[in-house]
Amino acid sequence: MRLYPRAGLVTTAALLLPLAAAVPAVAAPPSTVTAYSASCPTAGVVSQGYSSAHDGVDIANAQGTPIYAVGAGEVIASGPASGYGQWIRILHDDGTVTEYGHMYQRDVAVGQQVQAGQRIALMGSEGEATGPHLHLRVRIGTSTTVRGIDPVPYLRERGVNLPCTPGGGGGETTVTAWTEANVRSCASTTCGVVSTVQANESYPANCWKTGQLVTAEGYTNDKWVELPLRAGGVGYVSAIYLQGDETGNVSRQCG
């Protein structure tokens, strides 16, 4: 295990966006499956929260604001929907479904596999809406007749607080590189380069996973850290290039 002294955190806009501000914790819904590491669904203000009269949460912003997948999963619906105008539904590995409504453009199709933080649509005001916003609903299971659960504690359990900044991922963890290194599309040097990290600069991090064994300066490490990208989606950097312990001091393991 390689240890490096922690450097002072440096703000950077080259790759990633700042983390979302923390808010007081509340009880999250019970889950029988380990929660995945979520990404921020969109930028904006929470214009309406979850209540007995409103089955979801509304995040308002300008027409065309990008909307991102909260988590990895399969698109099980993408098209016209009553009330929504248009909607997208994503089934996640933990059995939950996130729904996105009122967009004016959809970027994904049924059957497509998406990643956390991947752009899936552009915000609109189609259907029953008084202005552009994302209506985000979360259901346990795929049924469309079961009432949704509150998205706020659901997201918080997975590391995202609303309102949030896209690209913030888990929203509470940063890593610092000790040298310039490539960020790749998967946890292997065989995958394409999607960005880079710079020496002594800090970046938001989602989680870590085991990947290809990498050797540098006589040390080896098979841990890779998932970073949210400014353009949407995620990339992976070998933790051997990060200050701290073998995971770059990232405690959350990717689901």
Residue pairs with C-beta under 8 A, 6 or more apart in sequence:
1 221
1 245
1 246
2 219
2 221
2 240
2 246
3 244
3 245
4 178
4 242
4 243
4 244
5 243
6 176
6 243
6 244
6 249
7 176
7 178
7 200
7 202
7 243
9 174
9 176
9 202
10 176
10 200
10 201
10 202
11 18
11 202
12 198
12 201
12 202
12 203
13 230
14 198
14 201
15 183
15 195
15 196
15 197
15 203
15 227
15 229
15 230
16 167
16 203
16 204
16 227
16 228
16 229
16 230
17 165
17 166
17 167
17 168
17 204
17 228
17 230
18 165
18 168
18 204
19 165
19 168
19 171
19 172
19 174
19 204
20 40
20 160
20 161
20 162
20 163
20 164
20 165
20 168
20 171
21 161
22 161
22 171
22 172
23 156
23 161
23 162
25 156
26 152
26 153
26 156
27 153
28 153
28 154
28 156
28 157
29 140
29 149
29 150
29 153
29 154
29 157
31 94
31 157
32 95
33 93
33 94
33 95
34 94
34 255
35 94
35 157
35 158
35 255
36 71
36 72
36 92
36 93
36 94
36 116
36 158
36 254
36 255
37 71
37 116
37 158
37 159
37 169
37 170
37 206
37 207
37 226
37 252
37 254
37 255
38 70
38 71
38 116
38 155
38 158
38 159
38 160
38 169
38 170
39 68
39 69
39 70
39 71
39 116
39 117
39 160
39 166
39 167
39 168
39 169
39 206
39 228
39 234
40 68
40 117
40 160
40 164
40 165
40 166
40 167
40 168
40 169
40 171
41 59
41 67
41 68
41 69
41 70
41 98
41 100
41 134
41 136
41 155
41 164
41 166
42 59
42 61
42 65
42 66
42 67
42 68
42 123
42 134
42 166
43 59
43 61
43 65
43 163
43 164
43 165
43 166
44 59
44 60
44 61
44 65
44 123
44 133
44 134
44 163
45 59
45 60
45 61
45 163
46 57
46 58
46 59
46 60
46 162
46 163
47 58
47 59
47 60
47 133
48 54
48 57
48 58
49 57
49 58
49 152
50 56
50 57
50 148
50 150
50 151
50 152
55 137
55 147
55 148
56 99
56 101
56 135
56 136
56 137
56 138
56 148
56 151
57 135
57 136
57 150
57 151
57 152
57 162
58 133
58 134
58 135
58 136
59 133
59 134
59 136
59 162
59 163
60 131
60 132
60 133
61 123
61 132
61 133
61 134
62 123
62 132
63 104
63 122
63 123
63 124
63 125
63 132
64 104
64 105
64 122
64 123
64 124
64 132
65 122
65 123
65 132
65 134
66 119
66 121
66 122
66 123
66 166
66 232
67 100
67 103
67 119
67 120
67 121
67 122
67 123
67 134
68 117
68 118
68 119
68 120
68 166
68 232
69 90
69 98
69 114
69 115
69 116
69 117
69 118
69 120
70 90
70 92
70 98
70 116
70 136
70 155
70 158
70 160
71 90
71 92
71 93
71 98
71 116
71 158
72 92
72 93
72 113
72 114
72 115
72 116
73 90
73 91
73 92
73 93
73 98
73 113
73 114
74 90
74 91
74 111
74 112
74 113
74 114
75 88
75 89
75 90
75 108
75 109
75 110
75 111
75 112
75 113
75 114
75 120
76 89
76 90
76 91
76 97
76 110
76 142
77 87
77 88
77 89
77 110
78 87
78 88
78 89
78 106
78 108
78 109
78 110
79 86
79 87
79 106
79 110
80 86
81 87
81 101
81 127
82 127
83 101
83 127
83 128
84 101
84 102
84 126
84 127
84 128
84 135
85 101
85 102
85 103
85 104
85 124
85 125
85 126
85 127
85 128
85 129
86 101
86 102
86 103
86 104
86 106
86 121
86 124
86 126
86 127
87 99
87 100
87 101
87 103
88 99
88 100
88 103
88 106
88 108
88 120
88 121
89 97
89 98
89 99
89 100
89 142
90 97
90 98
90 100
90 114
90 120
91 97
91 142
92 98
93 255
94 255
95 140
95 141
96 138
96 139
96 140
96 141
96 154
97 138
97 139
97 140
97 141
97 142
98 136
98 137
98 138
98 151
99 135
99 136
99 137
99 138
99 139
99 148
100 120
100 121
100 134
100 135
100 136
101 127
101 134
101 135
101 136
101 137
102 123
102 124
102 125
102 126
102 127
102 129
102 132
102 133
102 134
102 135
103 121
103 122
103 123
103 124
103 126
103 134
104 122
104 123
104 124
104 125
104 126
105 121
105 122
105 124
106 120
106 121
107 119
107 120
107 121
107 122
108 114
108 118
108 120
108 121
114 120
115 233
115 234
116 169
116 206
116 234
117 166
117 167
117 169
117 228
117 229
117 232
117 233
117 234
118 232
118 233
119 231
119 232
119 233
123 132
123 133
123 134
124 132
125 131
125 132
125 133
129 135
136 151
137 148
137 151
138 148
138 149
138 150
138 151
138 154
139 146
139 147
139 148
139 149
140 146
140 149
151 162
152 162
155 161
155 162
155 164
158 170
159 169
159 170
159 171
159 172
159 206
159 252
160 168
160 169
160 170
160 171
161 171
164 171
166 228
166 232
167 204
167 228
167 229
167 230
167 232
168 204
168 228
169 204
169 205
169 206
169 226
169 227
169 228
169 234
170 204
170 205
170 206
170 207
170 252
171 204
173 204
173 205
173 206
173 249
173 250
173 251
173 252
174 202
174 203
174 204
174 205
175 202
175 203
175 205
175 225
175 227
175 237
175 242
175 243
175 244
175 248
175 249
175 250
176 200
176 201
176 202
176 203
176 242
176 243
176 244
176 248
177 197
177 198
177 199
177 200
177 201
177 203
177 237
177 241
177 242
177 243
178 199
178 200
178 241
178 242
178 243
179 199
179 241
180 196
180 197
180 198
180 199
181 196
181 197
181 237
181 238
181 241
182 189
182 193
182 195
182 196
182 237
183 193
183 194
183 195
183 196
183 197
183 227
183 229
183 235
183 236
183 237
184 191
184 192
184 193
184 194
184 235
184 236
184 237
185 191
185 192
185 194
185 235
185 236
186 211
186 236
187 209
187 210
187 211
187 212
187 224
187 236
188 211
188 212
189 212
189 214
189 238
190 212
191 236
194 229
194 233
194 235
195 227
195 229
195 235
197 203
197 227
197 237
197 241
197 242
203 227
204 227
204 228
205 225
205 226
205 227
205 248
205 250
206 225
206 226
206 227
206 228
206 234
206 252
206 254
207 225
207 226
207 250
207 252
207 253
207 254
207 255
208 223
208 224
208 225
208 226
208 239
208 247
208 248
208 250
208 252
208 253
208 254
209 223
209 224
209 226
209 236
209 253
209 254
210 222
210 223
210 224
211 222
211 223
211 224
211 236
211 238
212 222
212 224
212 238
213 220
213 221
213 222
214 220
214 221
214 222
214 238
214 240
215 240
216 238
216 240
216 241
219 240
220 240
221 238
221 239
221 240
221 246
223 238
223 239
223 240
223 246
223 247
223 248
224 236
224 237
224 238
224 239
225 236
225 237
225 239
225 242
225 247
225 248
225 250
226 234
226 235
226 236
226 254
227 234
227 235
227 236
227 237
228 234
229 235
239 246
239 247
239 248
239 250
242 248
242 249
243 249
